Amino acid sequence: MSRTIIEHGYLATIDASGSEFPDGHMVVDDGLITAVGSGPAPGELRHGAEIIDATGCLVTPGLVNTHHHLYQWLTRGYAQDAILFDWLTALYPLWSRIDAGLTGVGAAGAMAVLARSGCTTVGDHHYIFPRGSGDIVGAIVEAASTVGVRLHATRGSMDLGASQGGLPPDFAVETTDAALAASQEAVERYHDASFGSLVHVAIAPCSPFSVTADLLREAAVLARSLGVRLHTHASETVEEDAYCAEHFGKTPTQYLEDLGWLGDDVWMAHCVHLDEPAIARYAATGTGVAHCPSSNGRLAAGIAPVRDLLRAGVPVGLGVDGAASNESGQLGVEIREAVLMNRLRTGADSMSARDALRMATLGGARVLGRDREIGSLEPGKVADVAVWRIDGVEHAGILDPVAALGLGSMPPLKRLLVGGRTVVADGTLVTIEEPVLAEQVATASRALAERL
């Protein structure tokens, strides 16, 4: 048996009662948490164990990213002053030249930065599959394995091109049948439903303005027949609301619900423009939300009604979104962004640092349907753990260790564990050579740009 002990740190467990141990310990056996408590670990557990001294550190569950577009790591810095629809129109031609090789490099770069920001579980939404582009989902799965993070991949799709009234150009979309067949193949090839598995796959048509009603309806049926989750974008911008009103005579929520797209096996990205009836339907059905504050700011989409969602009982997690609309790519900073953005919308007492940390951990795990396995530091759960240094000049002397993460600058990592395995040590990835990956990303970005 392999045993790791983390002790003498400030443990924020994120359990149901919000237990915190100012000088606590945690024991990990063969990748599972077996003990959490106050003070140092009992002496009888120490023999043969790796001891991580977390003095001067905040210990939290690993962060859970509920929405990303990893391939966009290769297209950062484009359309810097555009709203969503204009930004998409500018980037679709470039994205439609992507292939599995380039996607794998971009995904590795994005996941490396996510890991260095405390993220142990990565939710990715990939929806562009050019003809002859190879096994893109497989490339993302391989990249996650190389970096060492837990992956929630989705097989996305678009089948509504501009000639049919959609936003993407015709050359960037698939046929409905091809998208459904490829979605089923990706699930059957890569999805692992076992406890603590490193790869889940969901089915994820892109958005109401890039997907036909037939694809949305049939994708929901297919996902439920395969026992996997559903994901899409919803209510992100006022332009999307206007599009749905013009084309369907409904709000995005009404349209999606009519097609079978509300339920406790569904999570939506953004949900900035939800009215009270929509929030009530999300709460009644258990539909989850991926809140992406930085990306929503980058594209001037607005601030999601997170306080109202949480008070209604809607599962809410945090997301980075694609790196072409959030060039930072760091999940850790989204905790602070969530606090600040939501206070701007609903007041100083509407979002605490602990509220945001819970969204980034257990909230995200619930959104992805994995809250029995990850998201809190409790015996029986998988040891996805972030150990943050808060004894440096940026945070030394701060009154509240959780505020160091939720209000201060993002602390460096002393250690990041995924299933008990070290992925980051002293701020550096131990699974890959960072300078080599950086050069690979730069080369892939130039190669993609030259294809346009």
N, C-alpha and C positions, 0 to 999 in steps of 0.2 A: 504494500500500500504506500502511495505517495502522499505525504502530508506537508502542508504549508500553514504556518501560523502568522497572522498579522496582528500586531499588538502595540499598545501605547499610542494609538491614534484616536482622533475624535470620530467615532462611528455614527453616521447618520443612516440608520437601517432602512428607512422608508417602509417599515412594516405598517400594519393596519392602525396601530396606535401611535405611530411616529416616534418609536423608541430611539433615543440617542444616548451614546455612552462617551462622555468626555475623555475617559481613558479606558478604552475598550480593547477587546480581542475578538478574533474570528479564526476558526479552525476550518481548513479545507482538506478533505480526504478524497483522493482520486477524482478531483474536479468538482466535488459537491461540498457545499457548506454543511458542516456537522455541528458547529457550536458557535454561538455569538453571546458575548456578555461583557460585564464590567471588569476592569483590572487586567492583569496579565493572564495568559492561558495557564490552566492548571499544570503543575509540574509533571504529572504522569503522562501528559500528551506531548511533551516536548522532545522526548528521545527520538532521534533520527529525523526530526522535522526541519524543513527550511524555515528559519525565523526571519520575518521582515519587520524591522523596527520602524514603526510608523510615527515615532515621536515627531511632533511638529507638522503632522499631516491630517488632512480630512479624508476619511474613508467613506466612499459611497458605492452604491451599485454602479456597474458599468452603464453608460448612457445608451439609450435606444433611439435610433434615427428612423422615423416612420415614413419619410418621403425623401427621395433623392433621384437625380438623373446622373448616374456616375459618368456616362460617356461625355457629358458636358464639361468635364475637367479639361478637355482639349480645346474648348471654345470660350474661354474666359475673356472678358474685356470687350466683347462685341456689343453693339447697339446699347451703349451705356445710358442713354437718356430716353429710352423708349418705354411705352406701356406694353402690356402683355401681347396684344394682337400684333402690334408693329414689330416687337422683339421677335416673336415667333416667325413672322413673315421674313424678317431679315436673316434668320438662322436656318430655316428649313432647307434651303439649297445646300448649305454646308453640311448639315447633319445627314442629308440623304446620300452623302458619299462615304459614310462610315462603314466599317467592316469589323469582323470579329477581332482581327489583330489589333487595330487601333483602339477598339472598345476595351479590350483587355488591359492595354497600357493605361488608358485614361481611368478605368475603374480602379486599377492598382494605385495610381496616384491619389485619386479621391479618397480611397479607403485608408491609405497610409495617413493622410491628414486627419481623417475622422478618428482613427485610432489614437493619434497623438493628442486629440482633443477630448479623450475620455470615452469615446464611443466603442462599444463592444458588439452591438447589433446594428447592421446596416440594412435599411429597407430601400430597395432600388426599383425605379419604374422606368423600364426601357421600352420604347414604343415605336422606334424606327428600325425597320428591317429591310434594307435595300436588296434587290435581287442579287443573288450570288455573293452575299456578304458573309456567308459561313455561319458557324454556330455561335451567335453572339451571346446567348444566355450561358452557354458552356464556358465562354471566355470570361464572363463575369464571375461564374462559380469558381473557376480556376484562380482568378485574381484574389478572390476572398480567401481561398485556402492558402495562397502564398503569403498574404498579409497577416492572416490568422484571426480574422473577425468572423462573427456569426452573420449569415446572410439571409435576408428575406428578399429574394429576387421576384420580380414579376415579369410575366410574358405579356407586354403591352401590345397595342396594335392601333392602326388607323385605317379606315376603309372609306372615308368620306372626303374625297378630293375637291378641289375648287370648282371643277366642272359640275359637281353635284350639289354645290352650295356650301361646302365645307371650307375651312380655313387653309389646310395644308395644300400644297400643289399636288397635282395628280401623280407626279413621279415619286412622291414620298409615301404613297399609301399602298396597301395590299388589297386583295379581294377578301370579302367576308369569309368565304370558305377556307381560304389559305390561312387567314389569321386564326380561325378556330382550330384548324388541324394542327398548326404549329404550337398553339397554346396547350393543347392536349399532349402533344409530344414533349414539350418542355416539362410539364408536370410529371409525366410518366418517367422521364429520364432522370430528373434531378431532385424532385421533392422527397424529403425524408421526414415522415411524421413522428418518428420516435422521440422519446423524452430527451431533451437536451441536444437535439440534432443541430448541426451547423448550417444546414441549407433547407429552407422552405421556399416553395414557389407558389405564387398567386397568379390569378388571371386579371389583366388590367387594361381593357380598352381605354384610350387616352382621355377623351373628354367629349362632352355633348356636341362640340362644334368640329370634331374631327372623326366622329364615329357614327355609323348609321344606327337607327333604332334596332334593326335586325341583329347587328353585332352585339349591341348591349344586351338585348333580350337573350340571345342564344349563349352568350358568354356566361351569363348568370346561371342558366340551366346547366351548362357544361361544368362550371366550377363546383356547383353543388353536387353534381353526379360524381365528381372526382374527390370531393371532400376537402377542397382548398378554398382560400379566401378570395375576395374580390376587392379591387382597388381602382379608383379613377380620380380625376380632378372634378371639383364641383364648386360652384358659386364663388369663383376666385375673383371676378371683376364685374363691374357694372356692364361692360361690353358683353360678357357672357350672359348676364341676365337679359339684356336687350335681344341678343341672338335667340335665346330660348323663347322669349315672348313673341318674337317675329315669326320664327319657324315652327314652333309647337304650340303657341298660345298658352304656355305654362311657365312657371318658375322652374329653375333647374331641379329643385327638390321634387316638385310634382312630377316632372318628366321622368326623373330617375326612379321614383317610387313606382310609377305606372309600369316600368319595364323590369321590376323585380330587384331594384338596386338599393333598397334599404333593408338592413338586417344586422344581426350581431356577428355576421361573417363578412361584413363590408366595412372598409374605411375609405374616407374621402380626403383628398388633399385640399388644403387652404380654407374653404368654407368661410370666406370673409364676409359675404353678403347674404347671411341667413336671417330671415325674419322670424318672429316669434312662432308662427305655425310650423316653420321648417325645423326650428330647434326642438319643438315639441315632438315632431315626428322622429327626429334623430334619437331623442331620449326614449321614446316609446319602443323603438325598434332595436336599440342598442348599437346603432350605427356609429362608428368611430370617426375621429377627425385628426388629421395631421396638421398641426399649427406651424407655419413657417414664417416667423416674424420678419427676419432679415430680407428674405426674398420678396415678401409682400411690400416691404418698404422700397426695395430696389426698383420694383416695377410700378410703384405707386398704386398698388391694388387696394390698400386700406388696411385696417386693423380688425382682425376677426373678433367676434363677440365671445371671447373665451370665458369670461366670468359667467355669462349667462349659460353657456354650454355646460360648464362644470356644475353650476348650481342645479341645472336640470338633470344631472346624472349622466351626461354624454361622455363616453371615453375620449380623452384628448391626450395626444402625445405631441412631441416636438419633431420637426423636420428641418433639414438644411435646405432642401430643394436643390435643383440643379445648379452646378457651379457656374453656369453662364448667367444665372440671376442671383448668385450669392458667392462671389469670388473667394470669400474666406474659406468656405468649405468645412468649417469647424463646428461641430455640434455643441461643444462646451460653451461657446459664446452665445448660443441661442437661449440658454437659461437666462442670462442677463437681459437679452433683447426681449424675451417674453415678459419679464417683469416690467421693463420700461415701457414697452409698447402698450401693454394692457393698462398700465396706470394712466397713460395718456388718454386712453379711451374711456376708462370708467373710474378713475380716481386712485389716490395713493394707497387706499386699503383694499384694492381689488385684486392684487397679485403680490404675494410675498415671495421671498427667495425660496422658501420651503415648498410653496405651491408649484413654483416653476421647476424645482428639482424633482418633485414627485411626477410632474408631467414628463420630464426627460427620462425617467426611469420606469417606475411602475405603471404610470399612465401610458407610456409607449408600449410596454409589454402587454397591457390590456388591449390596446388598439390592434396589436398584431396577434392577439389570441394566445399569448404565451406567458400570462401572468402567474401561472402555476410553476413556471420554470425559472424565470428571470425577473429582474426589476426591483428586487429588494434583497437585503442581506438577512436571510432566514434559513435555519436548518432545513435541509431537503432540497433547497434550490441550487441551481448551477452557479458555480463560483465565477461570475462575471463581475469584476471588482475594479474600481478606480481608486488609487491612492494618490491624493493631490498634495503637493508640498505647499504649505501656507506659512512657512517660517522664513521665507525670503523677504527682501526689502519691500516687495509689493504688498505683502499681507501681514508682516510681523506686527503683533500687537493688536490685530483686529479683534473687536469685542466678540464677534460671533463667527465661528469657523464656516458655517453654511453661507453667511453673507459674503465671505471671501470668494465663493464661487458664483453666488447669485447676484451680487452687486459690484464686486471688484473685478479686476482684470482676471482672465482665465489663468488659474494656477498651473504650473508645470506638473507633469506626472512623475512621481517616484516609481510607480509600478502600475501596469494595466494587465489584468488577468482575464482571459477568455476561457471559460471552462477549466479554470485553475492553471492554465498555461500562460507564461509570461509573454506578452506581445510588445510591451513598451517597458523599458527600464531606464530610469534617470533621464526621461524626456526623449529617449532615442528608441526607434524601432529595432528590435532584435531579430526580426524575421526576414528582413530584407536590407540591402545596402541602399540607404537613402540617396547618396549622390548618383549612383547608377540609375535608380528609378527616376530621379529628377531629369537626367539627360535623356532617358527614354521618353519621358513625357514631352519634353521640349521638341525632340525629333518627331514624335507622332503628331504634335500640334502643327508643326510646319508642313508635314506630309499631307495632313488633312486639308490645310488651307490651300496647298498647291493643287489639290484635286478640283477646286471650284473653278 
